[in-house]
């Protein structure tokens, strides 16, 4: 937890328990039940503690039902806690459920004044900021129409404009940006940067791991109503992805590089390859080891520098410590700031893959053409097993190998779209 004296948000041992009744009438009958319990308890938050400092941008990740939205509602004050302490210093602007805080019968303009009043602004202050709010929302004459006629995108535009333009000390956003278009999302993140530059604090819930890595300096991971991790965004994102894929990257489940008893027959190991990243994030339940990866031109040796458009081969080598009926080898290409450029697996690219027995080694070659722009890229690799509808992670190695791509100097971006250019003169091309 951060130093409380410098914190804008402090949460200590926060708990929220809901009573779940089997029938609606049991809520009434409970008052006369004389000690009999007609409900079961659901613990939405279980002992959550953290602090957030001024000027931090903190992303909150977690699977559905992990307690993220409940936490934010308590921070905003729209929901009470069962126990624990919460302190939020300064004006808080929040964008929670889509359309929350809007009266559907009021026009957009009327809802701007309503929301601003809820946030503590008087009419004169709101009028002084009205032009900025409407310009940011950019919904035209619809501001004079009842918001019940708005699309979801118009809702979020107006709601975010109010929340971001009232000069809050803390801005809290819960998934709302997911319904905005790309242009508006870009505008929102530019406003985030402006607010942080003025020392404001931002908390936002999202399922977009790329947004967390690119825009946050810190991330929290929720699971089962508990805060299970708090730290550097890339580390938290990796663990969140593990949870989504059905694994648990807890310390007990993590696979250390020296914990695997496998000694491969090949001379090379991935840890000895050029470009290996010692900061890789590795985990899995064991039973197999992805012990080597080689990046090369077809027929060549391991290299790390390529030109845009080249054909390359990625060779993955794994060894099995137990029988595996349906092995899966996978690869992801990412930018250093966490954007996934491409991902695929042997399950998608091959009609079938031979089962492996104890002690077997398998070599898989992925052929890929590098339609990538100039820059550095990271490879994340995996070896898994398919069991029915489930995929079990045996050995996952995230951000394990770095390579470089060189492109023509005039081209920019992370993709090579192989553009061509023609000149038309009086309808004729030259």
C-alpha positions in Angstrom: 0.0 0.0 0.0 1.1 3.5 -0.8 2.0 6.0 2.0 -1.3 7.1 3.4 -0.2 10.7 3.9 0.2 11.2 0.2 -2.8 9.2 -0.9 -5.9 10.5 -2.6 -7.7 7.1 -2.2 -7.3 4.8 0.8 -9.1 1.5 1.2 -8.5 -0.6 4.3 -10.0 -4.1 4.8 -13.0 -3.4 2.7 -15.8 -6.0 2.7 -19.2 -6.1 1.0 -21.7 -8.9 1.8 -25.0 -9.3 0.0 -27.9 -11.3 1.2 -29.3 -13.5 -1.5 -32.9 -14.6 -0.9 -34.4 -17.5 -2.8 -37.8 -15.8 -3.1 -38.6 -12.0 -3.1 -41.1 -12.4 -0.2 -38.4 -13.9 2.0 -37.0 -10.4 2.5 -40.2 -9.5 4.4 -40.5 -12.9 6.2 -36.9 -12.5 7.4 -38.0 -9.7 9.8 -40.3 -12.2 11.6 -38.1 -15.3 11.3 -36.9 -15.2 14.9 -33.4 -16.4 14.3 -34.0 -18.4 11.2 -31.9 -17.4 8.2 -33.8 -17.2 5.0 -30.9 -16.1 2.9 -27.4 -17.0 1.9 -24.5 -14.6 2.0 -22.5 -13.6 -1.0 -19.2 -11.9 -0.3 -18.6 -9.5 -3.2 -15.5 -7.9 -1.5 -13.3 -9.7 0.9 -10.7 -7.7 2.8 -9.6 -5.4 0.0 -6.8 -2.9 0.9 -4.8 -0.5 -1.2 -4.0 3.2 -1.6 -3.6 5.4 -4.7 -1.5 8.5 -4.8 -2.1 11.8 -6.5 -1.4 11.8 -10.2 -1.5 8.0 -10.6 -3.4 6.2 -13.5 -4.5 2.8 -12.1 -6.1 0.1 -14.2 -8.3 -2.5 -12.5 -8.5 -5.9 -14.1 -10.5 -9.0 -13.2 -12.9 -11.5 -14.6 -16.6 -10.9 -14.5 -17.9 -11.1 -11.0 -14.5 -10.5 -9.4 -15.8 -7.4 -7.5 -14.4 -4.5 -9.7 -17.7 -2.7 -10.1 -18.7 -3.1 -6.5 -15.4 -1.6 -5.4 -15.9 1.4 -7.7 -19.5 2.0 -6.5 -18.3 2.0 -2.9 -15.5 4.5 -3.8 -18.0 6.8 -5.5 -20.4 6.5 -2.6 -23.4 5.0 -4.4 -23.0 1.8 -2.4 -22.3 1.2 1.2 -19.6 -1.2 2.6 -20.4 -4.0 5.0 -17.2 -3.2 6.9 -13.8 -1.6 6.4 -12.7 2.0 5.7 -12.7 4.1 2.6 -11.3 7.6 2.2 -11.4 9.6 -1.1 -10.0 13.1 -0.9 -11.3 15.8 -3.3 -14.0 15.9 -5.9 -14.8 12.6 -7.5 -16.3 12.3 -11.0 -17.4 8.8 -12.0 -18.6 7.2 -15.2 -20.1 3.9 -14.1 -23.1 2.1 -15.6 -24.0 3.5 -19.0 -26.5 6.3 -18.5 -26.2 6.3 -14.7 -27.1 9.7 -13.3 -29.0 10.7 -16.4 -32.7 11.4 -16.3 -33.9 9.9 -19.6 -36.7 12.5 -19.9 -34.3 15.4 -19.6 -32.4 16.8 -22.6 -28.7 16.5 -22.8 -28.2 20.1 -21.7 -30.5 19.6 -18.7 -28.6 16.5 -17.7 -25.3 18.3 -17.9 -26.5 20.8 -15.3 -28.0 17.9 -13.2 -24.7 15.9 -13.2 -22.6 19.0 -12.6 -24.8 19.8 -9.6 -24.4 16.3 -8.2 -20.6 16.8 -8.5 -20.8 20.0 -6.5 -20.8 22.7 -9.2 -23.2 25.6 -8.9 -25.0 26.8 -12.0 -22.6 29.7 -12.7 -19.6 27.2 -12.7 -21.4 24.8 -15.0 -22.3 27.6 -17.4 -18.7 28.7 -17.5 -17.7 25.2 -18.6 -20.7 24.3 -20.7 -19.0 25.2 -24.1 -16.0 23.0 -23.2 -18.3 20.1 -22.2 -20.4 20.3 -25.4 -17.4 20.6 -27.6 -15.9 17.5 -26.0 -19.1 15.5 -26.3 -19.5 16.6 -29.9 -23.1 15.3 -30.3 -24.4 18.3 -32.2 -28.1 19.3 -31.8 -28.9 16.1 -30.0 -27.9 18.0 -26.8 -31.4 19.6 -27.0 -33.1 16.2 -27.3 -34.2 13.8 -24.4 -31.4 11.4 -23.6 -33.8 8.5 -23.9 -33.4 9.0 -27.7 -29.6 8.7 -27.5 -27.5 5.8 -28.8 -25.1 4.1 -26.3 -22.2 6.0 -27.9 -23.9 9.4 -27.5 -24.7 8.5 -23.8 -21.0 7.9 -23.1 -19.8 10.9 -25.0 -21.9 13.3 -22.9 -21.3 11.5 -19.6 -17.6 11.4 -20.1 -17.5 15.0 -21.2 -19.2 16.1 -18.0 -17.0 13.9 -15.8 -13.8 15.0 -17.4 -14.5 18.7 -17.7 -15.6 19.5 -14.1 -12.0 19.4 -12.9 -12.2 16.4 -10.6 -9.4 15.3 -8.2 -10.3 11.7 -9.0 -11.9 10.4 -12.2 -13.3 6.9 -12.0 -14.4 5.1 -15.2 -16.0 1.6 -15.3 -16.0 0.0 -18.8 -17.9 2.9 -20.3 -15.2 3.7 -22.9 -15.8 0.2 -24.5 -18.9 1.6 -26.3 -17.2 4.6 -27.8 -15.7 4.7 -31.2 -11.9 4.7 -31.8 -11.7 8.4 -32.4 -13.6 9.2 -29.2 -11.5 6.8 -27.2 -8.4 8.5 -28.4 -9.8 11.8 -27.3 -10.6 10.4 -23.9 -7.1 9.1 -23.4 -5.6 12.5 -24.4 -7.9 14.0 -21.7 -6.5 11.4 -19.2 -3.0 12.7 -20.0 -4.1 16.3 -19.5 -5.7 15.5 -16.1 -2.7 13.5 -14.9 -0.4 16.4 -16.0 -2.4 18.6 -13.6 -2.0 16.1 -10.7 -5.3 14.4 -11.0 -5.9 10.7 -10.2 -7.6 8.2 -12.6 -9.0 4.8 -11.8 -10.5 2.8 -14.6 -11.9 -0.7 -15.1 -11.4 -2.3 -18.5 -11.0 -5.7 -20.1 -8.6 -4.2 -22.7 -5.1 -5.3 -21.5 -3.5 -3.1 -24.1 -5.1 0.0 -22.7 -3.8 -0.9 -19.2 -0.2 -1.4 -20.5 -0.2 1.7 -22.6 -1.9 4.2 -20.3 -1.5 3.0 -16.7 1.5 3.3 -14.4 0.0 0.7 -12.1 -2.6 -2.1 -12.2 -4.7 -4.0 -9.7 -6.0 -7.5 -10.2 -9.3 -8.6 -8.6 -10.5 -12.2 -8.3 -13.3 -13.6 -6.2 -13.8 -10.4 -4.3 -10.1 -10.2 -3.3 -7.2 -8.0 -4.5 -4.7 -10.7 -5.5 -2.1 -8.6 -7.2 -1.0 -4.9 -7.3 2.0 -3.8 -9.4 3.5 -3.0 -12.8 0.9 -3.2 -15.6 2.7 -5.8 -17.8 3.0 -8.2 -14.9 -0.6 -7.8 -13.8 -1.8 -8.1 -17.4 0.1 -11.4 -17.8 -1.5 -12.8 -14.7 -5.0 -11.6 -15.8 -4.6 -13.3 -19.1 -3.6 -16.5 -17.3 -6.9 -16.3 -15.3 -8.9 -15.7 -18.4 -7.4 -18.8 -20.0 -8.3 -20.9 -17.0 -5.0 -21.0 -15.2 -3.7 -19.6 -11.9 -0.4 -17.9 -12.1 0.0 -17.8 -8.3 3.4 -18.4 -6.8 2.4 -22.0 -6.2 1.5 -22.5 -9.8 4.4 -20.5 -11.4 7.0 -22.6 -13.2 10.5 -21.3 -12.5 13.1 -21.9 -15.3 15.2 -24.0 -13.0 12.3 -26.0 -11.5 11.7 -28.2 -14.5 13.5 -31.5 -14.3 13.7 -31.8 -18.1 17.2 -31.9 -19.6 16.7 -31.8 -23.4 18.9 -33.7 -25.8 19.3 -30.5 -28.0 22.4 -28.4 -27.4 20.5 -25.2 -27.4 18.2 -23.8 -24.7 16.1 -20.7 -25.1 17.8 -19.1 -22.1 21.1 -19.2 -24.0 19.7 -17.8 -27.3 20.5 -14.2 -28.4 17.6 -12.0 -27.7 16.4 -13.9 -24.6 14.6 -11.7 -22.1 15.5 -12.6 -18.5 12.4 -10.7 -17.4 10.1 -13.2 -19.1 7.0 -14.2 -17.2 6.8 -18.0 -17.1 4.2 -20.3 -15.6 2.2 -23.5 -16.2 1.1 -26.6 -14.5 4.0 -28.7 -15.8 4.1 -32.0 -17.6 5.9 -30.5 -20.5 8.7 -27.9 -21.2 9.0 -25.5 -24.0 12.8 -25.5 -23.8 13.9 -23.8 -27.0 12.8 -21.3 -29.7 14.8 -20.3 -32.8 14.0 -17.4 -35.0 15.5 -17.7 -38.5 15.3 -17.1 -42.2 14.2 -20.4 -44.0 17.0 -22.8 -43.8 19.2 -20.4 -41.8 20.3 -20.0 -38.2 19.0 -18.0 -35.3 18.9 -14.3 -36.0 17.2 -11.2 -34.5 17.3 -8.6 -37.2 15.0 -8.7 -40.2 13.6 -6.5 -42.9 9.9 -5.6 -43.4 8.2 -8.2 -45.7 10.8 -11.0 -45.1 9.6 -14.6 -44.7 10.8 -16.0 -41.4 10.5 -19.2 -39.5 9.9 -19.6 -35.7 10.9 -23.0 -34.5 9.5 -24.2 -31.2 10.8 -27.2 -29.4 9.1 -29.0 -26.5 9.7 -32.1 -24.4 6.9 -34.0 -22.6 7.3 -35.4 -19.1 3.9 -37.2 -19.3 1.6 -38.4 -22.1 -0.2 -35.6 -23.9 -3.0 -36.5 -26.3 -3.6 -33.1 -28.0 -0.5 -30.8 -27.7 -0.8 -27.2 -28.8 2.1 -24.9 -29.6 1.3 -21.2 -29.7 2.9 -17.8 -30.5 2.1 -14.2 -29.9 4.0 -11.2 -31.4 3.7 -8.0 -29.3 5.1 -4.5 -29.2 7.1 -3.5 -26.1 4.2 -1.5 -24.8 1.9 -4.6 -24.9 0.0 -4.3 -28.1 -0.7 -7.8 -29.6 0.2 -7.7 -33.2 -0.5 -11.3 -34.1 -1.2 -14.6 -32.5 -1.8 -18.2 -33.6 -1.4 -21.8 -32.7 -0.8 -25.2 -34.1 -4.4 -26.1 -33.3 -5.6 -23.5 -35.8 -3.0 -24.1 -38.5 -2.8 -27.9 -38.6 -5.6 -30.4 -39.2 -4.1 -32.7 -36.5 -1.1 -32.9 -34.2 0.4 -36.2 -33.1 0.0 -37.2 -29.5 3.1 -37.3 -27.3 4.4 -39.9 -24.9 6.6 -39.5 -21.9 10.0 -38.3 -23.0 9.0 -37.4 -26.5 10.3 -34.2 -28.1 8.3 -32.2 -30.7 9.5 -29.5 -33.1 7.0 -27.1 -34.6 7.9 -24.6 -37.3 5.7 -21.5 -37.8 6.3 -19.7 -41.2 5.4 -16.0 -41.1 5.8 -13.1 -43.4 6.9 -9.9 -41.5 4.4 -7.3 -42.6 5.6 -5.2 -39.6 6.9 -1.7 -39.4 10.3 -0.8 -38.0 10.8 -1.4 -34.3 11.4 -3.9 -31.6 9.0 -6.8 -31.0 8.6 -9.5 -28.3 7.6 -13.1 -28.7 5.3 -14.8 -26.2 5.3 -18.6 -26.5 3.2 -21.4 -25.1 2.8 -25.2 -24.9 -0.6 -26.4 -23.8 -2.9 -29.4 -23.9 -6.4 -29.5 -25.3 -8.9 -31.5 -23.2 -12.4 -31.4 -24.6 -13.4 -27.7 -24.6 -10.6 -26.8 -22.1 -7.0 -25.8 -22.8 -4.6 -26.5 -20.0 -1.4 -24.5 -19.9 1.7 -26.7 -19.5 4.4 -24.1 -20.1 3.8 -20.5 -21.0 6.6 -18.0 -21.6 5.5 -14.4 -22.0 7.8 -11.7 -23.5 10.6 -14.2 -23.8 12.4 -13.3 -27.0 13.1 -9.9 -28.6 13.8 -9.2 -32.3 14.1 -6.1 -34.5 12.4 -5.2 -37.8 13.9 -2.6 -40.2 11.6 -0.8 -42.7 12.1 1.9 -45.4 12.8 5.2 -43.6 9.6 6.9 -44.8 7.2 4.3 -43.5 5.9 4.6 -39.9 3.6 2.4 -37.7 3.6 -1.2 -36.5 2.3 -2.6 -39.8 3.5 -2.6 -43.3 0.5 -2.2 -45.6 2.7 -2.3 -48.7 1.3 0.9 -50.0 1.6 1.9 -53.7 1.1 5.4 -55.1 -0.1 6.5 -58.6 -0.6 9.9 -60.1 -3.7 10.6 -62.0 -3.6 13.4 -64.7 -6.8 14.3 -66.5 -8.2 10.9 -65.7 -5.0 9.0 -66.8 -2.7 7.3 -64.4 1.0 7.7 -64.5 
